[in-house]
Each structure stands twice: as C-alpha cells, then as structure tokens.
C-alpha cells in the first residue's frame, strides 16, 4: 500500500473515534461546509494544518454533496529547509498544494511590538486575499480543541473578558468570505498520536522572531495556560472537556455584564433589574 493511502487509512480506521468522528462531528454540528463551497485549506506546514488537509481531502472525496478544495500554502519568509519540508510532506501525503510568497516575517520583524498578533492578522489577510483571488468563498484554518480552551483561559486571565475562538465566522474585511475551523473538536494529543503513528515529521514553529527571542511574552503566556490545564487535569481529568462544554452552555441569567456584538456597547444585568 502506498504511504499516503496508509496515512489516510489511519485517520479512518485507527483514529476514527478520536480524529475522524470529531472532525466530521464539527463539520456537521457547526455547518462548516455547504454544497458548492470552494474552500482554501490553509496549510502552515505544522501537524494541525496537515492533518486538517487530509481530513478535508477525504471528506471531499466521499461527500454526498459537491464542494471544491484548494490547498493553499503561504510562504511568509521560511528558510529553504522549512519550505522544502512542507513540500516534502505534501508529496508524501498526496496533497496538491498551491504555494504563494509573502514578506510577512520581514515586516513583522521590522515593526516590533507584539509579533504574534501582528503576524496572525497579516497572515489571515493575505490568505483571505489569495483565496478570494482563486475564487474561494471560505478559508479553513487548523485551530483545534486545545487552541480553543487555551484562548478562553488566556482572555479570561490576561484580557479580562470571556472570549474564545468560534468554529466559523464571517470576514469583516472580505465580503462574502468565511473562516472555518474543522478541527474544532479534535484534541492536540490525538493529532500528536496520529503524527507519531505515521512517523511524520512536521514543521515546528518556524517564526524568525521566535527563533531570535526565546522570551516571547505571547508564546510564554500560552505555554503557561497549557501547563495550568495540565496541572488541573491531575485532580480533574475532565477539565478540558468541561471548559469546552461551558462555552456551549452559557447561563445568561448569571452574567453580570456583556458587550453588544455589533457596536461594542457595554451592558449590565442591572439595566433590567426593575423588570425582574
């Protein structure tokens, strides 16, 4: 059996419960894909986006309704070794990638400030722009279950707000475009298990800024939250699942304050106190 077929088989068979069912479950529950969609599957070269690409490829191949995929790789300034690794893995996994160049790493390095935030915004803008140019109406990113709950706790502990990643959202700058996160229910430990099982070596963080600065505050905060969740799991093994369920089960009657999603105006539960 060819290598890529073994990789595909592992997703459908060995990791059916932990990866494939969770992937399909998110696609169906959050209505991420519709008939006639043309989706840019954005590949950074890491384990998450490469797994997402294979899952999307399999779903497209066996779907009951037609949709199209473009496997989009943006090179923001990778060195040759990292760029070659992405292309090598794409060949092994039989993923027909479309590569385009950008100078985001140079811009972010020169700009200073918060590099991860700026880089993420610029990357997303470039991906939206290229996807629209190619006739796509959606982009798919490889954020997974752990990214979601870590973002929730990061915002609560450092930004003083209850906010996390949505499984899909509409672009505010690119009319008619949407962002979807098909791995929303897939846990990082299962992605790692899949990569190890198939003896696949994926790109780690290839950011030039991070390589030059081991004390990147934004990365250290996320590592801190990851370690916190790991520590809590020692006494409460279900903490990650409970955090995930909590954002699907918000008790609005107990919320003290909130912001209007359209204009950002702040509201308090006291506004309707006399009506209670």
Secondary structure as UniProt FT lines:
FT   HELIX           3..12
FT   TURN            13..15
FT   HELIX           16..20
FT   HELIX           21..29
FT   TURN            30..31
FT   TURN            35..36
FT   STRAND          38..42
FT   HELIX           47..62
FT   STRAND          68..75
FT   HELIX           80..92
FT   TURN            93..94
FT   STRAND          97..101
FT   HELIX           104..111
FT   HELIX           115..133
FT   TURN            134..135
FT   STRAND          138..140
FT   HELIX           145..158
FT   STRAND          168..170
FT   TURN            175..176
FT   STRAND          178..180
FT   TURN            182..185
FT   HELIX           188..197
FT   TURN            198..199
FT   HELIX           208..212
FT   TURN            214..215
FT   HELIX           217..232
FT   TURN            233..235
FT   TURN            237..238
FT   HELIX           239..246
FT   TURN            247..248
FT   HELIX           252..254
FT   STRAND          257..259
FT   TURN            261..263
FT   STRAND          266..268
FT   HELIX           269..275
//
